[in-house]
Amino acid sequence: MKDDYITDSSVLEEKLDLLIKRFKEQQGIIDSYVQREREWKKDKVIHKQEISKLEKTIIRLEANE
């Protein structure tokens, strides 16, 4: 009976370790995705500002013609 308990607990420990490993992997994937999303949004804002500046420059140049 005691051997069954030891075997069962070791199997449970192995499964728990596997689940923790999977969780950490998934957490890493999610963190990476969030970081890329933040960078994309930051780049999007910068590009929008550049486009606005260029549009203003175009309007100013067309007004001078």
C-alpha positions in Angstrom: 0.0 0.0 0.0 2.8 2.4 0.9 4.6 1.7 -2.4 1.4 2.6 -4.3 1.2 5.9 -2.5 4.9 6.7 -3.3 4.3 5.7 -7.0 1.1 7.8 -7.2 2.7 10.8 -5.6 5.7 10.6 -7.9 3.4 10.4 -10.9 1.5 13.4 -9.7 4.7 15.3 -9.1 5.8 14.6 -12.7 2.5 15.7 -14.1 2.5 18.8 -12.0 6.0 19.6 -13.2 4.9 19.1 -16.8 1.9 21.4 -16.3 4.1 24.1 -14.7 6.6 23.9 -17.6 3.7 24.2 -20.1 2.3 27.2 -18.2 5.7 28.9 -18.2 6.0 28.3 -22.0 2.6 29.7 -22.6 3.3 32.7 -20.4 6.4 33.4 -22.4 4.5 33.2 -25.7 1.8 35.6 -24.3 4.4 38.0 -23.0 6.2 38.0 -26.4 2.9 38.7 -28.2 2.0 41.5 -25.8 5.4 43.1 -26.3 5.1 42.9 -30.1 1.6 44.4 -29.9 2.9 47.3 -27.9 5.7 48.0 -30.3 3.3 47.8 -33.2 0.9 50.3 -31.6 3.8 52.7 -30.8 5.1 52.4 -34.4 1.5 53.0 -35.7 1.3 56.3 -33.6 4.7 57.5 -34.9 3.7 56.7 -38.5 0.4 58.5 -38.1 2.3 61.6 -36.8 4.7 61.5 -39.8 1.7 61.2 -42.2 0.1 64.2 -40.6 3.2 66.3 -40.9 3.6 65.3 -44.6 0.0 66.2 -45.3 0.4 69.6 -43.7 3.6 70.1 -45.8 1.7 69.2 -49.0 -1.2 71.5 -48.2 1.3 74.3 -47.5 3.2 73.7 -50.8 0.0 73.6 -52.8 -1.1 76.9 -51.2 2.1 78.5 -52.3 1.7 77.5 -55.9 
